[in-house]
Structures are given as structure tokens and as C-alpha cells.
């Protein structure tokens, strides 16, 4: 019974934790703990925090990627669509490479620097 509760809490905490995890590992851990605690009490909070932190670490680009994007001087491209984490950029936006990090590309859209997953063109992070 106890293992079923733990497994259920882990499964239920995974989906909401993914949404919270886009900001950072800490955000993922907090979000996972809140959802897990609501579903499975103290045990659920522990499981949810672990799952959320793991998902958050996977979603957050490494510090050198962020630093590179902040330093590059490229012109901004204007688009009608709102730039949102998790949504793809329009095909008209040129994506720029980041040396040593093939899993990421970047652009400056509507005066916002964004890090993008190149295969799907989805925004991974918006840098203020």
C-alpha cells in the first residue's frame, strides 16, 4: 500500500513539475514538492521535490550558454507572435549557433534574447 502511494505520487507529480521546472532546478523542486504534498502528503512532497528538481535541471540551459547569448551582438527581429517559453519561434526567425552547444540555438526577437531547442524551434529560456 505504501509503495503504491509513493508510486502514484511520483507519477502525478511528474507532469505538473515539468511546467514549474522551466524556470530552474529550484523552481522545479518547489513546484514538485507542492504538488506532491497535496497528492501524497509528506512522502509525496519528498518524491515531488526530487522529480521536479530533476526535470528542472534538464530544462535549464548551462551557464556558458546563457553567458554567450547575453554577450552576442545581433539585431533584433520583430514578430507578431508573443515569445513564450515552450512555444516555437516562427520559421522566419534566424537561429544562431552557440559554439560547443549543439543542443541550443539563440535569437533576439522583439528585443528579447531567447534560447531555443533547434529541432523544434521551441523557446527554452528568455533572458531578461
PECOR-V503603 format. One record per backbone hydrogen bond with DSSP energy under -0.5 kcal/mol. CO is the residue of the C=O (numbers start at 1). NH is the residue of the N-H. Records with the same first field share a line. If there is no record, write none. Layout:
# PECOR-V503603
CO->NH / NH
This chain:
# PECOR-V503603
1->5
2->6
3->7
4->8
5->9
6->10
7->11
8->12
9->13
10->14
11->15
12->16
13->17
14->18
15->19
16->20
17->21
19->22
20->23 / 24
24->28
25->29
26->30
27->31
28->32
29->33
30->34
31->35
32->36
33->37
34->38
35->39
36->40
37->41
40->43 / 44
41->45
42->46
43->47
44->48
45->49
46->50
47->51
48->52
49->53
50->54
51->55
52->56
53->57
54->58
55->59
56->60
62->65 / 66
63->67
64->68
65->69
66->70
67->71
68->72
72->74
77->110
82->84
84->87
87->123
90->93
92->94
96->106
98->101
101->104
104->98
105->116
106->96
107->109 / 114
108->77
109->112
112->109
113->127
114->107
115->124 / 125
116->105 / 118
117->121 / 122
121->89
122->117
123->86
125->115 / 127
126->128
127->113
